Structures are given as structure tokens and as C-alpha cells.
Amino acid sequence: MSLPPNSTIDDASGPGAHARSASPTSDPPAPSWWAQRSGENSRGGTSLGLGLVTLYLSFLVLIPLGAVVWKSQSNGWSTFWHQVTTPEAWDALKLTLTISAGVALFNLVMGTIIAWVLVRDDFPGKGAVELFIDLPFALPTIVAGVVLLSLYGPRSPAHVNIAFTRTAITVALLFVTLPFVVRTVQPVLIELDRDMEAASASLGASPFLIARRIILPNLVPAMLTGTGLAFARAIGEFGSVSLLSGNLPFHTEVSAVNIYNQIQSDNPVGAAAQSTVLLVIAFIVLFALDRLKRWGVHRG
């Protein structure tokens, strides 16, 4: 038997050769810091992170909300009920819920159409449209109220005066809730597999059938989520509405403005009671959205 130059029998048949042939691609062990980050022996880090998040959310969200709820019933539940059912408070709540529901449903339709156009069509100025849609997220609502009042107020350059009317409240809420449906539906449309649409069309399906059987079932969870978020945002709007509505009791006064007026009138219990009602409504909406997301995940 002849061996290659510079080689020995140990090199050819030793235990090292067997180890090399048996595991030529074995990975080196992971360092200890990576094992901790990847979930091994990370109980201490997880506890620290969870404690930090809990402490932060408690001071920022849970304690203030708990204080509002406690204040609302500090004089008893009978006083709480009296404060939320006064004629002015009850009328403001009904107006708030009615207009917010109408705005949310309108956004359901128009937001889906806008998202469709942005995803499926190319046109000049598309980037500017994307920027304008996100403007209500960045613009302070009181500034939005000033802008809308300048455009649709007594000195409107377009000679359209809707100030101090319920139409003005609707326009203000449409402005501040515009992005919600658009930004929830748009990512779903982007990820939607268009090959399914092409295959259905090649098999003779009509555009209406494709939309009803393929597109809409995938969009419905996102559409409803955006609509719920728009509704929850609308019931608590204050800045833009306070300028445009005129805050006329029994006519254009919404709940957020009525709460502010209760604070100004040195009635913190009444303000806290009405705030608690809005808080409960918002919590119900968010809980329903969470169940909807879980349904969408299981369905997908």
C-alpha cells in the first residue's frame, strides 16, 4: 500500500480521520451570551424585561385609568349614574356615538377604496397621497381644527360655511380617522397572492366573483379592525371638534367637550363618570378587535 507524500498511517486511519469523516460539517458550540438570548437560561432576563414593561405600563396607563374609575364612583354609584344620565351628558354621548359610528362606516368604504388604489394603481403624485394620508397621525388635532375652520368656516375661501354644525363634527372626525382603515387594509392587499386572482380569471370567473370569493374574505378582518380603531379614535376626539362644533349643548356638544366643560365647572366626579363610560366603550371595541384578530389568525 502506498501513501501520498507527507502522510502517515495515523493520518489515514487514526481516530481523527474517523471523526472528520463522520462529522465534516459539525457546527461549533454557540457562545453563552447567544444561548441566553435564544431562550436558554434566560429566565432572569425575561423576568427583568417583564417587570420593566409592567412597571412602565402601570405608571403610564393602568394607574391613571384606575384613578379615573375610582374617582367616578367616589360619591357612590347612584351619583355616577346621575352624572352620566343628565340630559346634557346623555345627549352628548348619543351624538358622539352616532356620528362616530357613521364616520367609521364611511371610512370602511372609502378607506378600502383608497388602499386599493394605492396598492393596485400607479399614478403621478402617489407618494404625495401616501404622505397626506399619514398627516392626521402627525398633525396636532387642534391644528387640524384651525385648518378645517379656515377652509369651512365663516371666512371660507370656498364660500362653504359649515362651522358650528353637526356636519362640521363629521368632517373633523373624518379627517382625524382617515388613516386607520387605509393603513390596516393596505398591507393585506400588498401580501395578497395575485396568482389566485389570475388563475380564477383564466378559469372564467368574473371580476365580481373574484372580489367576492378571493379578495374580500382576505380583507374583511383588516377592514373591520381599521373600522373599529377609527370608531374608538372618534369617540375621544377633542381638539378639532372643539373649534369646529361651537360646543352648543343639545346640538353640537360631544362627550369629550362636555367632559372638558365639567372640569371647567369644578365637577371632577361628573367628568370622571363620563370618561369612564367612554373608557368602557373603547375597551369593548378593543376587546372585540382582539377577538377578531385571533379569529383571522385561526382562519388563516
Helices and strands as residue ranges (DSSP letters): H 9-13, H 15-22, H 32-37, H 43-57, I 58-62, H 63-72, H 77-84, H 87-120, H 126-138, H 141-152, H 166-191, H 194-202, H 207-210, I 211-215, H 216-235, H 239-244, H 255-264, H 268-299
